[in-house]
Structure formats: structure tokens, C-alpha cells
Amino acid sequence: MELDLQPLNLPGVPTERPLLIAGPCSAETEEQVLSTARQLRAAGIHVFRAGVWKPRTKPGGFEGQGEAALPWMKRVKEETSMLTCTEVATPHHVELALEAGIDVLWIGARTSANPFAVQELASALRGVDVPVLYKNPVNPDLELWIGGMQRLNAAGIRRLATIHRGFSSFEKTIYRNLPMWHVPIELRRRIPDLPILCDPSHIGGRRELIASLAQQAMDLGFDGLIIESHTHPDEAWSDAAQQITPEVLSIILDNLVIRSTADTTESLKTLRRQIDEMDNDLIQLLSKRMRVCREIANFKKEHSIAVVQPNRYSEILDKRGAQGVLCGIGSDCIKTVFEAIHTESVRQQIEIINN
């Protein structure tokens, strides 16, 4: 099923790339919302985002002001002429947001991972002409990502865009959510007309990473950015570490290099970036594999088992060689790679056993 898309057509918003959306993680107080909006408008932002309802990982945290914050968003629009944007996770959220005149809705990563929840939102939006931004699911499942947008599109949502906010991982990395750029690149290949925005705030999780992530998204041809900005980030009630002041945001945007986009994503630079990202994934996987090998070494040490097990080594080479051929990789290449991995594994295991 292909997506039947129309341009977002956001009144008063410049159509040139990139589309810029900014605002605090959550709407905390009326003063905080309005002061942030005024400063962002002065910085040239035309779409103001703020979380009215905040789905939290654990109970007890600040979960947003809810319906009480909607009049604040209305004042933002009246006083600054900015469009307003907030997250909806239930049909009731949709009803309240539309009644309050919210201009753009977004569906969050936790919600987009649940087809039942997405279908309920799609049903609530049937017959409504409103732009919807759809965040990737928390897990890197491209079909699930596309499927959710198909549900919205089937309900009549034509002004549809998506947000790449990275993917959750239990591993500790420099990112809050792994960017895995090859996933949105494949999405662009599959659905060329779908606008893709990047959320460097949620990918990075730290404000010092926002500038480089935003630039990388622009280099990859993304259509826009959605960035969390707060007048006093360190005092924010949610996600303080990843928010920046409107002043810092203005500096980041002034230094962004916006290159013209090609007709296809299959440029040499894009392909090389895909290689870089996959190489990063390979290194992380090798690191995990070596960690397991070290655990095996401790077991061998405790039970006086020899480090090298020839039968196991031969089994690995045979299986991986056959698997490589099925995946279009020469068996000699696979053998060379796994011989190198095995050599490093043995080295680390010997080091542990001898200590």
C-alpha cells in the first residue's frame, strides 16, 4: 500500500528546507511556555512544540499539565502568530487538542510501537484535515514504522510527515537513542515523497550533541528539525539534559550548512554515511561478542577447560561461511573475518585465564 500524500501546507511557515519546530519538552507553566515561545519567535521559529501530555517510563514523574496547558498554547498562537504542535497518545487527547486549535499533532515513539493505539488514533482523526508528524517506533522495525503511517493515511490523513528520533537500546552508548541512519535512509528510498524530520534532542540525549546531529541530518537530506528548547534548560521538569536555550538554538541554526538535495539519496556521500553507520554497528556488536567471550573465559578458568576448542572453531567457520554465501558474501571473506575475530577472542581469553 503506497501513501497518498499532500504537502504539509503550514500557514505562515517558510516552505524552504529545513522546516524548523522548537519548544520545551513539556509545557510546565504558562509563563514558561509564553516566554520560551517569544524568544523562539524572535529567533525565527514558526512552529512551537510543547508536550501537554508526557508519557513517562516510570510512574511518579512529571506527566505534563494535561488539558490545563492547552489555553497556554492558544495564547502562544495569539501573541506570536506561531503554529502550535503537541503530542497525542489517545483519542481523548486528539479531541481536546483539536478543540483547543492545536495546528499540528505528533504521535510519539511509544505509541507508534503499538498498532492498536495507532489504529485508535487513526479512527479519531478520520475526516480531520490536520498535519500529523509520526515518530519512529522505539525499536528499529521499518515495517512497523511504515504500517503505522499507512493506518493514518487510510483514515484520510494526507498531510503526513515522520520524525526520526532514534531507537532504544539497553547498551550504554554516547546517544540516548541510537541514530541508525540507514533505517530512515531506507524509508526515504521506499517512500520518496514522505517528509522526514530529525529529532536530535532525543537521539543525542545531551545538548552538546544536538549541533552535530542536526548537521548530519541536513547532510543526509532530511526535510526539517524538531528540537527541544527551554529558557532555563537546567531547571526543566523533564529531559533537562537535552534541552537548549533559544539563544543557543539560534547559534546552531545560523551555523547549519544546508546543501541542495539531489533527486536521489544514492549519492556517494550518502552511501558513505551509510557505511560509517553500519561500521559503528559492527564495532558495537563485536564489543558485545567479546564481552561474552570474556565470560566464557571465566567459565573455562573455573572448570579447567582449554581455551581453544577446535571442533567449536571449525563449526563456527563452516556455519558462518555457508551463511555468508547465502547473503551474497564470499566464503573466503567470511573465513578471514572470523579467523581474525577468533584470534582476538583467544587472546582475550588467555589474558583472563593467566591472570
N, C-alpha and C positions, 0 to 999 in steps of 0.2 A: 504494500500500500504506500503510494507516494503522498507527500504532504502537499496540500493545496494552500499555498502561502500568499499573503499580500504584504506590502511594505508596512512597517510599524506605524508610519504616519503620526508622529508625536507632535502635536501643535506647538509651535514656537521653538522647537528643538532643531538646531542645525542638522542638516542631512549628511554633511560630510563626515567621513571617518576620522576619529572614533566617536561613537556615541558614549557620553560620559554620564554616569549615575553615581552619586555620592551622598553620604549621610551617615549618621551614627548607627552602630549595630542595633541599638534599641532606643525607642522613644521613652526617656526616663521622666522628664518633667516638661512642662510647657515652655519654660524659659530655655532649657537646654535645647529643645527642638528648634525653637524660633531663632535663637542666637546662632546655632550651627547653620541653619538654613540661610540666614542673612549673609554670613561670611562666605558660604559656598556660592551663593548667587553672585557675590562680588568677585569671586574667583572664576566666574564664567560657567558655573554648572547650571544646567537647565532642568535636571530631573533629580529630585530629592528622595532618598530612600531612608526608611527607618523601620525597625521591627516593632510592630504593635503587639503581636503575639510572638513569644520567643520559646520555641521548643527546646528544652534543656536536656542534657544527658541524664542528670540525676535530679530527683525531687529536692526541693528546698532552696534552689537557686532562683534568681530573679527571672520570672517568666513573662515579663512585659506588663505594660499597664492595661492592655486589652482595649476594650471599647472606649474607655476614658481618654485614650490618646488620639482617637480619630478626629475630634474637633481641633486638636493642635495641628494635625496635618492639613486640615481645611484652612486654618489660618496661614500656614506656610504658603499655600497656593494664592490666597487672597493678598498677602503682603508682599510676596516676592515674584509672583507670576510663574513660579517653578511648578512643574508637574510633580505629582507625589506618587510614591511607589512603596508597597509593603507586601509582606509575605502572608499568604493564606494557606491554611492547612486543613480546614473543614468547610463544608457548605455554609455553616453559620458565619464563618469569617468572610466568605465571599459576599454573602448578603449584606453584612454590616459595612464592609469596605466599599461596596458599590453604592450603598445608601449614603455614605459619607463623601462620595465623589472622588475616591481614590482613582487616579488616572491609569496606573499600571500595576498589575499584580505579579508577584513571583511565587513560584512553588519551590519549596526547599528540598534539599538533598534527602532528608529523612523521609519526607512524604513521597518524593519521586521514586523511592525504592519500593513502594507498596502499591501495586496495581489496583487494589481495591480502593485505597484512598484516592488515587488519581482518578479513577472512574467516577467516584462520588463528586469530586471537584468538577470534572468534565460535565457531569449531569447538571450541576448547579450553575455552570456557565453557559449552558445551551441557550442559544438565542441572544447572547450578550456580545456586543462588539467592543471588546476591551483587549488591549495588548497584554499578553501573558509571557513572562520570562520563566523558563523551565530549567532548573538546576540539574546537573547530572546526579544520578543516584550515588549514594556513598560508596558503593562497590563498582569497580570498572567493568560494568556489563553494558556494552554498547547496544545490544538488542533491547534491553530493559529501558535504556535511555530513549531510544527511538520509539519504542512501544508506547511509552507514556505520552509522548508528543502526538502520536497517532490517535490516541484516545481523545485528546483535547481537540485535535483537528477534526475528528469525526463528529464532535459536538458542535462544530461551527467556528471554532477559534482559528481565524486566518492570520491575524496579526500576532505571530508567534516567533519568539527568539529563544535561544538557550544560553545558559551560563555554565561555563567550565569553572568549577570551584575545587577541583582536585578530588582525590579518592582516599578514603580512610585506610590506615594501616596500623597494625599493632606494633610494628617495628618503630624504633626511635630513629628519626631522620631530621635533617635540618628543616623540613617542611612540616606544617601541621597536617596537610593533606597532600599526598604525592601528586605532582602535576601530570605525569604520564601523558605528555603532549601527543603521543601517537594516537591516543584514543579520540580526542576532538579533531585531529587531522583526518582520521578515517571517517569521522562523522561528516566533516566538510566534503570529503570525496563522495560520500554516499548521498548527501543532501546539499548540493552546492548553493542553493538559494536560501538556506536557513542562516539567519544572522547568529553569530556566536560571540558572546561577550566573555571576558575573563574576569574572575574574582580573585585578584592577587592577595587580598586580605585573608581569605580563608585558605588559600593554597599555602601561603607563607606562614601565617600564624604569628608573625613578628613584623613589626612595622619596618624594620631595616631591610626586609626582603621585597617590599612592595615595588620599589622603583625598578629593580632588575626584572621582576616577574612581569610587570606591566610592559616593559620594553620588549621582553621576549614574546609576549602575546601579540604585540604590534608587528614584530618581525615575522611572525607566523601568519599574519594576515587576519587576525581577529577583528571583529567589527566594532568592538567597544570594550569599556571597562566599567565595573561596578566596584567601588572602593569605599571602605568604611572610614568615616571622618567624624571627629568629635572635637569640640572646642577645648576640652580638657581630657585627653585620652586616658591618662593615668588614673583618673577618677571615674572612668566609665563603669557602669553597673554590670556590663557583660563584655567579654572579649576585649579587655583593655589593651592587651599587648599588641593587638593587630590593628589598632586604630591610629590615625594620624590627624594632625590639626589641618584645618582648611588652608593655612599658610604653607605647610609642608606639601600638601596635595598640589597646590598651585605651582610650587617649585618643581615637583615631579612631572607635572603635565607640561610645564614650559620646556623641560629638557627631553621630553619624549621625541624620538625620531620617528616620524610617520612616513614610511615609504609607500609608493604607489603599489597597489596589489596587482599581481598578474592574473591572467584569465584562469590559471590552474595552480593548484597548490604544489604540483610536482616540479617545483624549481629546484635547482641544485642546493640552494641554501636550506630550503625546507627539508629536502631529503637528508641533508647532513645533520640537521637538528633532530630528525627522527632517529638517525643512527646514534647521535650523542645520548639521547634519552634512553634508547634501548641498551646502550653500553652501560649507562648508570644502573639500569635494572639488572643487567648481567652481573655487575660487580656486587650489588646488594644480595643477589641470590647466591653468589659464590661465598660471600661472607657468612650467610646463613648456613650453607653447606659445611664450611669449615668449622663453624661452631658445633654442628652435630658431630663432625669427625673428632673434635676435641673431647666431646662427651663419650664417644666410643673409645677413645684412648684411655680415659679414666676407668672405663669398664674393663678394658683389656689389662690395665695395670693391676686392678683389684683381683682379677681372676687369672693372672699369669698367662695371658693369651698373646701369641706372637703378633707383632704389628702387621706384617704383610700376610694376607690370606690369598694365595694365588688363584684359587678357584673363584673366589668372590671377584677379584680383579678381572679375570677372564670373562666372567658373566656380565660385568658392567660393560666392558668393551664390546662384547658381542651384541648385547641388547641395545646399547646406545648407537652402535654402528648401524644396525638394522633400522632403528627409529630415525636416524639421520637420513638414510636413503629414502624412507617414506616421506620425509619432509623436504626432499629436494637438496640435501647436503651430502657430499661425497663421504663414503665410509672412512677414507683415509684422513679427511679433515677431522671428522669426529674422533677418530683414534688418536690423532695428535693432540687435540684439545683435552681429551680425558686422560691421556698419559701425563700431560702437564698438571692437571688437577690432582691426579693420583700421587704424583711426585710431591706436590706441596702438602697433600694430606698426610703422607707418610712422614714428611719432615716434621710437621707439627705434632703428630702422634709420638714420634721418637723423642721429641723435646719434652713432652709431658711425662712419658714413661721414665726418662732418665733423670727427672727432677724429683 
